[in-house]
């Protein structure tokens, strides 16, 4: 190692997985933070899901342009990803509570402004896109900041980290299911303009809950202090250096980036094309999504209760394989709709166990002072391929046909899951205790090149 170390190198070298107790054994049990964190996430995620349905419908019905309808999502998601990737150092400096509340309030104002301007006849399409960019740029850091409360909230509640990540996964999947349904009801009964008001109200609820129930997390006593830098760019480089040098975390993020890309290809192109060509119709798309989401919610709730007692790598390999691969095979083979739905139901059960396990592992890999800058950067990397998923799906269908595209994407999905999951680094998924032993009583396996037990440890859900 060179004689002079930068702050980024020091942080990365001292951030190996180290003992981190699953839950405190003494002290009062405080549920306020856990309930607040879950409630705020439920409100903010539901706002996003309502917006994803109501806004395209609002643009389509008011402009009649399919092109403009497609542009609105792009103008929100790009600022979301970029702002989240760059917000980590600011979150670590100011604290996730301030960033979360400020982001939710900015989104509230932007979403309330849009219908007000429309009612007064001053909402141009360009101004609408600008307001959506504000929402994306505010919501990315706010959502990233909310994820930083998971470890401290679960410790205060004296529950294992897997319970916090399991409940968070259940909340996210429930919002994904309920949010669009709520948007449909509001749009049908009152019109898409009112759905924008609902979105603004949900963002405001999230800001209120965070401001009244949550406190900024503090480092654990066993964590070695991380050398802090004064400049924003140095802090950003610290996060990048940590993500680069933490082999297990880097592998998890790469795996999620690939599976997110393939999932987007499936959702945006392969699924609707399959539904049309198979003769099952548009209703089959809704059935597939609903069945998978419903069983994954059940599994995530079950994982919240038992995941801390399960072998992590085994659960990951089985759960992710069941949730990701069989659906492609069933559809590509021309299985009837009832069989496809059965496969999706089983896949949802498997998938529901994955996020709590992966989330717990990643929270154990990042020291608290670096949590914001590493987690937000990791999240942005996992989202990086999503805008290209539709292009990949369309290209594969054009070249190989629907069945061929399904087989290819399914095969790539299996490779993306199994290759990293069976590598040497993933032995570090084993549960860590304060004594430095894994949950089987053996020595903790640490990724090659990382420091020994006793150095700071915490992970970010990617």
C-alpha positions as CSV (number, residue, x, y, z in Angstrom):
1,X,0.0,0.0,0.0
2,X,1.4,3.4,-0.8
3,X,2.7,5.5,2.1
4,X,0.0,8.2,1.6
5,X,-3.6,7.1,1.8
6,X,-6.6,9.1,0.6
7,X,-9.7,9.3,2.7
8,X,-11.5,7.1,0.1
9,X,-8.8,4.4,0.4
10,X,-8.9,4.5,4.1
11,X,-12.6,4.2,4.2
12,X,-12.8,1.3,1.8
13,X,-9.9,-0.6,3.3
14,X,-11.5,-0.4,6.8
15,X,-15.0,-1.4,5.7
16,X,-14.9,-5.1,5.6
17,X,-17.8,-7.1,7.0
18,X,-17.4,-7.1,10.8
19,X,-19.4,-8.3,13.6
20,X,-22.8,-6.6,13.9
21,X,-25.4,-7.8,16.4
22,X,-28.7,-8.7,14.8
23,X,-30.6,-6.9,17.6
24,X,-29.7,-5.5,21.0
25,X,-30.4,-7.8,23.9
26,X,-30.8,-5.0,26.6
27,X,-32.4,-1.7,26.9
28,X,-36.0,-0.6,26.2
29,X,-37.8,-1.8,23.1
30,X,-38.9,1.2,21.0
31,X,-41.2,0.5,18.0
32,X,-41.8,4.2,17.1
33,X,-38.9,4.3,14.6
34,X,-39.7,1.0,12.9
35,X,-43.4,1.9,12.6
36,X,-42.5,5.4,11.3
37,X,-40.0,4.1,8.8
38,X,-42.5,1.6,7.4
39,X,-45.3,4.1,7.3
40,X,-43.2,6.8,5.6
41,X,-42.1,4.3,3.0
42,X,-45.7,3.1,2.4
43,X,-46.8,6.7,1.8
44,X,-43.9,7.7,-0.5
45,X,-43.9,4.5,-2.5
46,X,-47.7,4.6,-2.9
47,X,-47.4,8.2,-4.2
48,X,-44.9,7.0,-6.8
49,X,-47.2,4.1,-7.9
50,X,-50.2,6.3,-8.1
51,X,-48.2,8.8,-10.1
52,X,-47.0,6.1,-12.5
53,X,-50.6,5.4,-13.5
54,X,-52.3,8.8,-13.2
55,X,-49.7,10.9,-14.9
56,X,-49.5,9.1,-18.2
57,X,-53.3,8.9,-18.3
58,X,-53.5,12.7,-17.6
59,X,-51.1,13.5,-20.4
60,X,-52.8,11.1,-22.8
61,X,-56.2,12.5,-22.2
62,X,-55.2,16.1,-22.2
63,X,-52.8,16.1,-25.2
64,X,-53.8,13.0,-27.1
65,X,-50.1,12.4,-27.9
66,X,-48.6,8.9,-27.4
67,X,-45.2,10.4,-27.8
68,X,-45.7,13.0,-25.0
69,X,-47.1,10.3,-22.8
70,X,-44.0,8.2,-23.2
71,X,-41.8,11.2,-22.5
72,X,-43.2,12.0,-19.0
73,X,-41.8,8.8,-17.3
74,X,-38.3,9.5,-18.9
75,X,-38.3,13.0,-17.5
76,X,-38.9,11.7,-14.0
77,X,-36.8,8.6,-13.9
78,X,-33.6,10.1,-15.3
79,X,-33.3,12.9,-12.6
80,X,-34.3,10.3,-10.0
81,X,-31.4,8.0,-10.8
82,X,-28.8,10.8,-11.2
83,X,-29.9,12.7,-8.1
84,X,-29.9,9.6,-6.0
85,X,-26.4,8.6,-7.2
86,X,-25.0,12.1,-6.3
87,X,-26.9,12.7,-3.0
88,X,-25.0,10.3,-0.8
89,X,-22.4,12.7,0.5
90,X,-25.1,15.3,1.3
91,X,-27.2,12.7,3.1
92,X,-24.2,11.7,5.2
93,X,-23.4,15.3,6.0
94,X,-26.9,16.6,6.8
95,X,-28.5,13.4,7.9
96,X,-31.2,11.3,6.2
97,X,-34.0,12.9,8.2
98,X,-33.5,16.3,6.7
99,X,-33.0,15.0,3.2
100,X,-36.1,12.8,3.3
101,X,-38.4,15.5,4.7
102,X,-37.0,18.1,2.2
103,X,-37.4,15.8,-0.7
104,X,-40.9,14.8,0.2
105,X,-42.0,18.4,0.7
106,X,-40.4,19.4,-2.7
107,X,-42.4,16.6,-4.4
108,X,-45.5,17.7,-2.6
109,X,-45.2,21.3,-3.8
110,X,-44.4,20.2,-7.4
111,X,-47.3,17.7,-7.6
112,X,-49.8,20.2,-6.0
113,X,-48.6,22.9,-8.4
114,X,-49.4,20.9,-11.6
115,X,-53.2,20.6,-11.1
116,X,-53.3,24.2,-9.9
117,X,-51.6,25.5,-13.0
118,X,-53.9,23.3,-15.2
119,X,-57.0,24.6,-13.6
120,X,-55.9,28.2,-14.2
121,X,-54.9,27.4,-17.8
122,X,-51.1,28.0,-17.3
123,X,-49.8,24.4,-17.4
124,X,-47.8,23.9,-20.6
125,X,-46.3,20.6,-21.5
126,X,-42.8,21.9,-21.0
127,X,-43.7,23.2,-17.5
128,X,-45.2,19.8,-16.6
129,X,-41.9,18.1,-17.6
130,X,-40.0,20.6,-15.5
131,X,-42.2,19.8,-12.5
132,X,-41.7,16.1,-13.1
133,X,-38.0,16.6,-13.1
134,X,-38.3,18.3,-9.8
135,X,-40.2,15.3,-8.4
136,X,-37.6,12.9,-9.7
137,X,-34.6,14.9,-8.4
138,X,-36.3,15.3,-5.0
139,X,-37.7,11.8,-4.7
140,X,-34.5,10.0,-5.5
141,X,-32.5,11.3,-2.5
142,X,-35.6,11.2,-0.3
143,X,-36.2,7.5,-1.0
144,X,-32.5,6.7,-0.6
145,X,-32.5,8.5,2.7
146,X,-35.4,6.5,4.0
147,X,-33.5,3.3,3.5
148,X,-30.9,4.4,5.9
149,X,-33.3,4.2,8.8
150,X,-33.7,0.4,8.6
151,X,-30.7,-0.7,10.7
152,X,-31.3,1.8,13.5
153,X,-35.0,1.3,13.6
154,X,-34.7,-2.5,13.8
155,X,-32.1,-2.2,16.5
156,X,-34.3,0.1,18.6
157,X,-37.2,-2.3,18.1
158,X,-34.9,-5.2,19.3
159,X,-35.6,-7.3,16.2
160,X,-33.2,-8.9,13.7
161,X,-32.2,-6.9,10.7
162,X,-33.9,-9.5,8.5
163,X,-37.3,-8.5,10.1
164,X,-36.8,-4.9,9.2
165,X,-35.8,-5.7,5.6
166,X,-38.6,-8.2,5.3
167,X,-41.2,-5.8,6.5
168,X,-39.7,-3.1,4.2
169,X,-40.0,-5.5,1.2
170,X,-43.6,-6.3,2.1
171,X,-44.4,-2.6,2.3
172,X,-42.8,-2.0,-1.1
173,X,-44.6,-4.9,-2.8
174,X,-47.9,-3.9,-1.2
175,X,-47.5,-0.3,-2.4
176,X,-46.8,-1.7,-5.9
177,X,-50.0,-3.6,-5.8
178,X,-52.3,-1.1,-4.0
179,X,-50.9,2.1,-5.5
180,X,-52.0,1.4,-9.1
181,X,-55.3,0.1,-7.9
182,X,-55.9,3.3,-5.9
183,X,-54.9,5.4,-9.0
184,X,-57.4,3.4,-11.1
185,X,-60.2,4.0,-8.7
186,X,-59.5,7.8,-8.3
187,X,-59.0,8.3,-12.0
188,X,-62.2,6.4,-12.9
189,X,-64.3,8.1,-10.2
190,X,-63.0,11.6,-10.2
191,X,-60.5,12.0,-13.1
192,X,-56.7,12.0,-13.4
193,X,-56.4,15.5,-12.0
194,X,-57.6,14.4,-8.6
195,X,-55.1,11.5,-8.6
196,X,-52.3,14.2,-8.8
197,X,-53.7,15.7,-5.6
198,X,-53.7,12.3,-4.0
199,X,-50.0,11.9,-5.0
200,X,-49.2,15.3,-3.4
201,X,-51.0,14.4,-0.2
202,X,-49.2,11.0,0.1
203,X,-45.8,12.8,-0.2
204,X,-46.9,15.2,2.5
205,X,-47.9,12.4,4.8
206,X,-44.4,10.8,4.3
207,X,-42.7,14.1,5.2
208,X,-44.9,14.4,8.3
209,X,-44.2,10.9,9.5
210,X,-40.4,11.1,9.1
211,X,-40.3,14.5,10.8
212,X,-42.2,13.3,13.9
213,X,-41.1,9.7,14.3
214,X,-37.5,9.2,13.1
215,X,-34.0,10.3,14.2
216,X,-30.8,10.2,12.3
217,X,-28.9,6.9,12.8
218,X,-25.6,7.0,14.8
219,X,-22.6,4.7,14.5
220,X,-22.6,1.6,16.6
221,X,-20.1,1.4,19.5
222,X,-18.1,-1.5,17.8
223,X,-17.6,0.5,14.6
224,X,-14.2,2.0,13.9
225,X,-14.5,5.7,13.1
226,X,-14.2,6.5,9.4
227,X,-11.9,9.4,8.3
228,X,-14.2,12.1,7.0
229,X,-13.4,14.5,4.2
230,X,-14.6,18.1,3.9
231,X,-15.2,18.3,0.2
232,X,-18.3,16.9,-1.5
233,X,-16.2,15.3,-4.3
234,X,-13.9,13.5,-1.8
235,X,-16.9,12.1,0.0
236,X,-18.4,11.0,-3.3
237,X,-15.1,9.2,-4.2
238,X,-15.2,7.6,-0.7
239,X,-18.5,6.0,-1.6
240,X,-17.2,4.9,-5.0
241,X,-14.0,3.5,-3.6
242,X,-15.9,1.5,-1.0
243,X,-18.3,0.1,-3.5
244,X,-15.4,-0.8,-5.8
245,X,-13.3,-2.6,-3.1
246,X,-16.0,-4.4,-1.2
247,X,-16.2,-7.5,-3.4
248,X,-19.3,-9.0,-2.0
249,X,-21.3,-5.8,-2.1
250,X,-20.0,-5.1,-5.6
251,X,-21.1,-8.5,-6.7
252,X,-24.6,-8.1,-5.3
253,X,-25.0,-4.7,-7.0
254,X,-23.8,-6.1,-10.3
255,X,-26.3,-9.0,-10.0
256,X,-29.2,-6.7,-9.2
257,X,-28.3,-4.4,-12.1
258,X,-28.4,-7.3,-14.5
259,X,-31.7,-8.8,-13.1
260,X,-33.3,-5.4,-13.1
261,X,-32.4,-4.9,-16.8
262,X,-33.9,-8.3,-17.6
263,X,-37.0,-7.7,-15.5
264,X,-37.6,-4.5,-17.3
265,X,-37.3,-6.3,-20.7
266,X,-39.9,-8.8,-19.4
267,X,-42.4,-6.2,-18.0
268,X,-42.2,-3.6,-20.8
269,X,-42.0,-5.9,-23.9
270,X,-42.0,-9.7,-23.4
271,X,-45.0,-9.9,-21.1
272,X,-47.4,-7.8,-23.2
273,X,-46.2,-9.3,-26.5
274,X,-46.7,-12.8,-25.0
275,X,-50.2,-11.9,-23.8
276,X,-51.1,-10.7,-27.2
277,X,-49.7,-13.5,-29.3
278,X,-50.9,-16.2,-26.9
279,X,-54.5,-14.9,-27.2
280,X,-54.8,-14.4,-23.5
281,X,-55.3,-10.6,-23.9
282,X,-54.4,-7.6,-21.9
283,X,-56.1,-9.0,-18.8
284,X,-53.5,-11.7,-18.6
285,X,-50.8,-9.0,-18.0
286,X,-52.7,-7.8,-14.9
287,X,-53.2,-11.3,-13.7
288,X,-49.6,-12.2,-14.0
289,X,-48.5,-9.1,-12.1
290,X,-51.1,-9.4,-9.4
291,X,-50.6,-13.1,-8.7
292,X,-46.8,-12.6,-8.5
293,X,-47.1,-9.6,-6.2
294,X,-49.7,-11.2,-3.9
295,X,-47.7,-14.3,-3.2
296,X,-44.4,-12.2,-2.8
297,X,-46.1,-10.1,-0.2
298,X,-47.0,-13.2,1.8
299,X,-43.5,-14.5,1.4
300,X,-41.9,-11.2,2.5
301,X,-44.0,-11.2,5.6
302,X,-43.0,-14.8,6.3
303,X,-39.4,-13.9,5.8
304,X,-39.7,-11.0,8.3
305,X,-40.5,-13.6,10.9
306,X,-38.1,-16.5,10.1
307,X,-35.4,-15.2,7.7
308,X,-32.8,-14.7,10.5
309,X,-32.9,-18.5,11.1
310,X,-32.4,-19.5,7.5
311,X,-29.1,-20.2,5.6
312,X,-28.7,-17.0,3.6
313,X,-27.0,-18.2,0.4
314,X,-29.2,-21.2,0.1
315,X,-32.4,-19.1,0.4
316,X,-31.0,-16.6,-2.1
317,X,-30.2,-19.2,-4.7
318,X,-33.5,-21.1,-4.4
319,X,-35.7,-18.1,-3.9
320,X,-34.2,-16.0,-6.7
321,X,-34.1,-19.0,-9.1
322,X,-37.8,-19.8,-8.5
323,X,-38.8,-16.2,-8.7
324,X,-36.8,-15.4,-11.8
325,X,-36.4,-18.3,-14.2
326,X,-39.5,-20.6,-14.4
327,X,-41.8,-17.9,-15.7
328,X,-39.7,-17.5,-18.8
329,X,-39.7,-21.2,-19.5
330,X,-43.5,-21.6,-19.0
331,X,-44.3,-18.7,-21.3
332,X,-41.8,-19.8,-23.9
333,X,-43.1,-23.3,-23.9
334,X,-46.6,-22.2,-24.6
335,X,-48.1,-23.3,-21.3
336,X,-51.8,-22.5,-20.7
337,X,-52.6,-19.4,-18.7
338,X,-53.6,-21.4,-15.5
339,X,-50.2,-23.1,-15.5
340,X,-48.3,-19.8,-16.1
341,X,-50.2,-18.2,-13.2
342,X,-49.3,-21.2,-11.0
343,X,-45.7,-20.8,-11.9
344,X,-45.9,-17.1,-11.1
345,X,-47.5,-17.8,-7.7
346,X,-44.7,-20.1,-6.7
347,X,-42.2,-17.7,-8.1
348,X,-43.6,-14.9,-6.0
349,X,-43.2,-17.1,-2.9
350,X,-39.5,-17.6,-3.7
351,X,-38.9,-14.0,-4.7
352,X,-40.4,-12.7,-1.5
353,X,-37.6,-14.2,0.6
354,X,-34.8,-12.7,-1.5
355,X,-35.0,-9.0,-0.6
356,X,-34.9,-9.5,3.1
357,X,-31.8,-11.7,2.8
358,X,-30.0,-9.5,0.4
359,X,-31.0,-6.4,2.2
360,X,-29.7,-7.7,5.6
361,X,-26.4,-8.8,4.0
362,X,-25.8,-5.4,2.4
363,X,-26.7,-3.4,5.5
364,X,-24.0,-5.4,7.3
365,X,-21.3,-4.4,4.9
366,X,-21.2,-0.6,5.2
367,X,-20.2,1.5,8.2
368,X,-22.8,4.0,9.4
369,X,-20.8,7.1,8.4
370,X,-20.6,5.9,4.8
371,X,-24.1,4.5,4.6
372,X,-25.7,7.3,2.6
373,X,-23.0,7.8,-0.1
374,X,-22.5,4.0,-0.7
375,X,-26.2,3.0,-0.5
376,X,-27.4,5.7,-2.9
377,X,-24.6,5.0,-5.3
378,X,-25.3,1.3,-5.2
379,X,-29.0,1.9,-5.7
380,X,-28.3,4.1,-8.7
381,X,-26.1,1.4,-10.3
382,X,-28.8,-1.2,-9.9
383,X,-31.2,1.1,-11.7
384,X,-28.8,2.0,-14.4
385,X,-29.9,-0.7,-16.9
386,X,-33.7,-0.2,-16.4
387,X,-34.0,2.5,-19.2
388,X,-32.5,0.0,-21.6
389,X,-34.6,-3.0,-20.7
390,X,-37.3,-2.2,-23.2
391,X,-34.8,-1.8,-26.0
392,X,-33.2,-5.1,-25.2
393,X,-36.6,-6.9,-25.1
394,X,-37.7,-5.3,-28.4
395,X,-34.4,-6.2,-30.1
396,X,-34.6,-9.9,-29.0
397,X,-38.2,-10.2,-30.1
398,X,-37.4,-8.7,-33.5
399,X,-34.4,-11.1,-34.0
400,X,-35.5,-14.3,-32.4
401,X,-39.3,-14.1,-31.9
402,X,-41.2,-14.0,-28.7
403,X,-40.4,-17.6,-27.6
404,X,-36.7,-17.3,-28.5
405,X,-36.5,-14.0,-26.6
406,X,-38.1,-15.5,-23.5
407,X,-35.7,-18.5,-23.6
408,X,-32.7,-16.1,-24.0
409,X,-33.7,-13.7,-21.2
410,X,-34.5,-16.6,-18.9
411,X,-31.1,-18.1,-19.5
412,X,-29.4,-14.8,-18.9
413,X,-31.4,-14.4,-15.7
414,X,-30.2,-17.8,-14.5
415,X,-26.6,-17.0,-15.2
416,X,-27.0,-13.6,-13.4
417,X,-28.2,-15.4,-10.3
418,X,-26.1,-18.5,-10.1
419,X,-22.6,-17.3,-11.2
420,X,-22.2,-14.7,-8.5
421,X,-24.2,-16.7,-5.9
422,X,-21.8,-19.7,-6.2
423,X,-18.6,-17.6,-6.1
424,X,-16.2,-17.5,-3.3
425,X,-17.1,-14.0,-2.1
426,X,-20.7,-15.0,-1.4
427,X,-19.6,-17.2,1.5
428,X,-19.6,-13.8,3.2
429,X,-23.4,-13.8,3.2
430,X,-23.4,-15.8,6.4
431,X,-24.9,-14.1,9.4
432,X,-22.5,-12.2,11.7
433,X,-22.7,-11.9,15.4
434,X,-21.0,-9.6,17.9
435,X,-18.5,-12.3,18.7
436,X,-17.4,-12.5,15.0
437,X,-18.9,-15.9,14.4
438,X,-21.5,-16.8,11.8
439,X,-24.9,-18.2,12.7
440,X,-23.6,-21.8,12.5
441,X,-20.9,-21.1,15.1
442,X,-18.0,-21.1,12.6
443,X,-15.6,-18.3,11.8
444,X,-17.0,-15.5,9.6
445,X,-16.0,-15.7,6.0
446,X,-14.8,-12.3,4.7
447,X,-14.4,-11.3,1.1
448,X,-10.8,-11.6,-0.1
449,X,-8.8,-8.4,0.3
450,X,-11.0,-7.1,3.1
451,X,-10.0,-6.3,6.7
452,X,-10.3,-8.7,9.6
453,X,-13.2,-8.8,12.1
454,X,-13.4,-5.8,14.4
455,X,-13.5,-3.2,11.6
456,X,-16.7,-1.4,10.9
457,X,-19.6,-3.3,9.2
458,X,-22.9,-2.4,7.9
459,X,-24.7,-2.8,4.6
460,X,-26.9,-0.9,2.3
461,X,-29.9,-2.5,0.7
462,X,-29.2,-2.3,-3.0
